[in-house]
Amino acid sequence: MTSIKVALVGATGNLGPAVLKELLAAGFDVTVLTRQGNSNTFDSRAHVAEVDYESLDSLKAALSGQDVVVSTLNVGAVPKSIHLRLVDAAVATGVKRFIPSEYGCDTTNPLASTLPVFGDKISVQEHLKNVTQQSGLSYSLLITGPFLDWGLEKGFVLNLAGPATLYDGGDRPFSSTTLAGIGKGVVGIINNLEATKNSTIYINEARVTQNELLELSGKSLETNIVQTTDLEQEAFTELAKPAPNPAVFAPKFILRGIFGEGHGGLFDSEKLSNDLFGLKTLSKEEIRGLIPH
């Protein structure tokens, strides 16, 4: 049986290396797309294709013969035009499946989808839905909740260096997945192309609250309670400035998407693809093991 050919776009950054590792472990024939002149080195099992992201022809040359395109490019930091051009190149070269850079908040949730930080993701979704009706390309949107290990390490889901900020009181459960777990989710989609065709796919390795994480840490920290409605308001205030700073408004909108009531931060159990993908739920001990000390 010939190996499935997978093109990974954005193999550096927070998530890319973990996805690359899982794709290679699964035995796929992986090609990493990287900017021309980039000095990054990758696992020797992966092919490397240098591309000009501004050129459709360059992207088409790199994607020719590929079965699946996985994008982990940073949405927002990387211009929307590049994400859309990748989809167009996939259509033009007969790629079967496109997995766009979602991973995180449920952008299909009506409230979350209106948060401006997700505007580019929504545009890519709409473009994919349009082109899949007129071509052989299909898509899967992988929704994972925040990156659990990264979010604990960086103090994003909970600042364990203190004081700990508890959003809306810290008792709202949310779905979360580790970087490796997200990589396994991508592999799961590729191993189940028919079952995941043109759909939103949910996975999570943990369903926890901030207060539960705080308890698992064993730390006694000062806490601040912040309302996510205030965060959203502050983000819109920043966005209204002549030169808004994404480092200010983006995290506030994302935290609203994770913890805000009605924003879909906790995924419906019956929607999860964990069983199909063989993805396990982390035990309390395993979660404790992710907490920096």
C-alpha positions in Angstrom: 0.0 0.0 0.0 1.5 3.4 -1.0 1.9 5.8 1.8 -0.5 8.9 2.0 1.4 12.0 0.9 0.9 14.8 3.4 2.1 18.4 3.0 2.6 20.3 6.3 2.6 24.1 6.1 4.0 25.8 9.1 6.2 23.1 10.7 7.8 25.6 13.2 6.1 27.6 15.9 4.2 26.3 18.9 2.2 23.5 17.2 4.0 22.6 14.0 6.8 20.5 15.4 4.3 18.4 17.4 2.1 17.8 14.3 5.2 16.9 12.2 6.3 14.4 14.8 2.9 12.6 14.9 2.6 12.6 11.1 6.0 10.9 10.7 5.3 8.5 13.6 2.1 7.5 11.7 4.2 6.6 8.7 2.9 9.2 6.2 5.1 10.5 3.4 5.5 14.1 4.7 6.7 17.2 2.8 7.3 20.3 4.9 6.6 23.6 3.1 9.0 26.4 4.2 9.8 29.9 3.1 12.6 30.3 0.6 15.9 30.9 2.3 14.6 29.7 5.7 17.4 28.2 7.8 15.1 25.8 9.8 16.1 22.2 9.8 13.5 19.3 10.1 13.5 15.6 10.8 15.4 13.9 8.0 12.4 11.6 7.3 10.5 14.6 6.0 11.0 16.1 2.5 11.4 19.9 2.4 9.9 22.1 -0.3 11.0 25.8 -0.3 8.1 28.0 -1.5 7.2 31.6 -2.2 3.9 32.0 -0.3 3.0 35.0 -2.5 3.1 32.8 -5.7 0.3 30.5 -6.6 2.6 28.7 -9.1 5.2 28.1 -6.4 2.6 26.6 -4.1 1.1 24.5 -6.9 4.5 23.0 -7.6 5.0 22.1 -4.0 1.5 20.6 -3.6 1.6 18.6 -6.8 1.0 14.9 -6.1 0.0 15.5 -2.4 -3.1 13.8 -0.9 -3.6 16.0 2.2 -2.5 19.5 3.1 -2.2 20.3 6.8 -1.8 24.0 7.8 -0.5 25.1 11.2 0.4 28.6 10.0 -0.4 31.3 12.5 -3.8 32.8 11.6 -3.6 36.6 12.0 0.2 36.8 12.0 0.2 35.3 8.5 -1.9 37.3 6.0 -5.3 35.9 5.1 -4.3 36.0 1.4 -1.7 33.3 2.0 -4.2 30.9 3.7 -6.6 31.4 0.8 -3.9 31.0 -1.8 -2.9 27.6 -0.2 -6.5 26.4 -0.6 -6.5 27.5 -4.2 -3.2 25.7 -4.9 -4.7 22.6 -3.3 -7.7 22.7 -5.5 -5.6 23.3 -8.6 -3.3 20.3 -7.9 -6.1 17.8 -7.0 -5.4 17.5 -3.3 -8.1 15.4 -1.6 -8.2 16.9 1.9 -7.4 20.3 3.4 -7.0 20.7 7.2 -6.9 24.5 7.8 -5.2 26.1 10.8 -8.1 25.9 13.3 -7.0 24.1 16.5 -8.4 26.0 19.5 -11.7 27.7 20.1 -14.9 26.5 18.5 -15.1 29.0 15.6 -18.3 27.3 14.4 -20.1 28.5 17.7 -22.3 31.5 16.8 -20.9 33.7 19.6 -17.3 32.7 19.2 -17.5 33.2 15.4 -18.3 36.9 15.9 -15.1 37.6 17.9 -12.9 39.6 15.4 -9.8 37.6 16.3 -11.3 34.6 14.4 -12.3 36.6 11.3 -9.6 35.2 9.1 -10.4 31.6 10.2 -14.1 32.2 9.2 -13.0 33.6 5.8 -10.9 30.4 5.2 -13.8 28.2 6.2 -16.2 30.0 3.8 -13.7 29.7 1.0 -13.2 26.0 1.7 -17.0 25.4 1.7 -17.3 27.2 -1.7 -14.4 25.4 -3.5 -15.4 22.0 -2.2 -18.7 22.3 -4.0 -16.9 22.7 -7.3 -13.8 20.5 -7.0 -12.5 17.2 -5.6 -11.2 18.9 -2.5 -12.7 18.2 0.9 -11.9 19.7 4.3 -11.9 19.0 8.1 -11.9 21.6 10.8 -10.1 20.3 13.8 -11.4 22.0 17.1 -9.2 21.2 20.1 -9.7 23.9 22.7 -6.6 25.7 24.0 -3.2 23.9 24.0 -3.1 22.4 27.5 0.6 21.9 28.0 1.6 25.1 26.2 -1.1 27.0 28.0 0.1 25.9 31.4 3.7 26.5 30.6 3.1 30.0 29.3 0.5 30.9 31.9 -2.2 31.4 29.3 -4.9 29.0 30.6 -3.8 29.6 34.2 -0.9 31.7 35.5 0.7 29.5 38.1 3.6 31.9 38.7 0.8 33.9 40.5 -1.3 35.8 41.0 -3.6 33.5 39.2 -6.3 35.1 37.1 -9.6 33.2 37.3 -11.9 34.1 34.4 -15.6 34.4 35.3 -14.6 32.9 38.7 -12.6 29.9 37.4 -15.4 27.3 37.7 -16.5 27.1 34.0 -15.3 23.8 32.5 -13.5 23.9 29.2 -12.1 21.4 26.7 -8.3 21.3 26.1 -5.8 19.2 24.3 -2.0 18.9 24.4 0.2 19.7 21.4 0.9 16.0 20.9 -2.8 15.3 21.2 -3.6 17.8 18.5 -1.0 16.0 16.3 -2.7 12.7 17.0 -6.0 14.4 16.0 -4.6 15.4 12.6 -3.4 11.8 12.1 -6.8 10.6 13.1 -8.5 12.7 10.4 -6.1 11.5 7.7 -6.7 7.8 8.8 -10.4 8.4 8.6 -10.9 10.6 5.5 -14.4 9.4 4.7 -15.7 9.7 8.3 -14.3 13.2 8.6 -15.1 14.6 5.2 -16.4 18.2 5.1 -17.0 18.3 8.8 -16.0 19.9 12.1 -14.1 17.5 14.2 -13.8 17.9 18.0 -11.3 16.3 20.3 -10.2 16.9 23.8 -7.8 15.3 26.3 -9.1 17.2 29.3 -12.3 18.7 30.5 -11.3 20.9 33.4 -11.9 24.2 35.2 -9.2 26.7 36.2 -9.9 26.0 39.8 -9.4 22.3 39.3 -6.0 23.0 37.6 -5.1 25.3 40.5 -5.9 22.5 43.0 -3.9 20.0 41.0 -0.9 22.3 41.0 -0.8 22.1 44.8 0.1 25.7 44.9 -1.4 28.3 47.3 -1.7 31.4 45.1 -3.3 34.8 45.3 -6.1 35.0 42.8 -7.8 37.7 40.8 -11.3 37.3 39.3 -11.7 38.8 35.8 -14.9 38.9 33.9 -14.6 37.8 30.2 -17.3 40.4 29.3 -14.8 43.0 30.5 -12.0 41.4 28.4 -14.2 41.5 25.3 -14.9 45.2 25.9 -11.2 46.0 26.4 -10.4 44.1 23.2 -12.9 46.1 21.2 -11.6 49.4 22.7 -8.1 48.4 21.6 -9.4 47.5 18.2 -11.0 50.9 17.8 -7.6 52.7 18.0 -6.0 54.0 14.8 -3.1 51.4 15.2 -4.5 48.6 17.4 -2.0 46.2 18.9 -2.8 42.5 18.2 -0.8 41.5 21.3 -3.4 43.4 23.4 -6.7 42.6 21.7 -6.1 39.0 20.4 -5.5 37.2 23.7 -8.5 39.0 25.3 -10.8 37.8 22.5 -9.4 34.3 22.7 -9.8 34.1 26.5 -13.5 35.2 25.9 -13.8 32.3 23.4 -12.4 29.8 25.8 -14.1 30.8 29.1 -17.0 33.0 28.1 -20.5 31.6 28.8 -22.2 30.3 25.6 -19.0 30.4 23.5 -18.7 26.6 23.2 -15.5 26.2 25.3 -16.7 22.8 26.6 -17.4 20.5 23.7 -20.5 18.2 23.7 -19.3 14.7 24.6 -21.3 13.1 21.8 -19.5 15.3 19.2 -16.0 14.1 20.2 -14.0 12.0 17.8 -11.7 10.7 20.6 -12.9 7.1 20.3 -12.6 7.0 16.5 -9.0 8.3 16.8 -8.0 6.3 19.8 -7.3 9.5 21.7 -7.4 9.0 25.5 -8.6 11.3 28.2 -5.8 12.4 30.5 -6.0 11.3 34.2 -5.7 13.8 37.0 -2.1 12.5 37.5 -1.3 13.0 33.9 -2.6 16.6 34.0 -0.6 17.2 37.1 2.4 16.0 35.3 1.9 18.9 32.7 1.9 21.6 35.4 5.2 23.4 35.6 6.8 23.4 39.0 
